[in-house]
Every structure is written in structure tokens, then in C-alpha cells.
Amino acid sequence: MFSTPGDELIQIEDVLENDEYVLIKAIYIAENQSYTEISVGIKDPNGDIVKIVCVDKYKNQ
């Protein structure tokens, strides 16, 4: 989704979820900077997330 080796996940939250998708907000540290990433997880008919697409990523102040 967003992380690379060395990134540290601080917080992850499912903001909105239904049978077809989930809106995910993740806060993580990369290269000594804090970032927030908003992603959409696409679900299959069984409810499993099969694809995650980044919608927005920004550096926190």
C-alpha cells in the first residue's frame, strides 16, 4: 500500500467501509518525516481486500 522497508506505521484507521470498499487512513514515518496517506481498498465478493489504491498522500506538519 504505502510502506517500504524502514517505514514505521504509527496508526491505521478504517474511516468508512461497506461491502465493496474500505476507506483507509494511515499515518507512518518515512525518512524521519511523518506522512498521512488516504487509500481505498477494493473488496472481492467474499469481502477480502484485493487491491489498495492511494488517493492522497501528504507530509504532516
Secondary structure, DSSP 8 states (H G I E B T S, - for coil): ----TT-EEEEEEEEEE-SSEEEEEEEEEETTEEEEEEEEEEE-TTS-EEEEEEEEEEE--
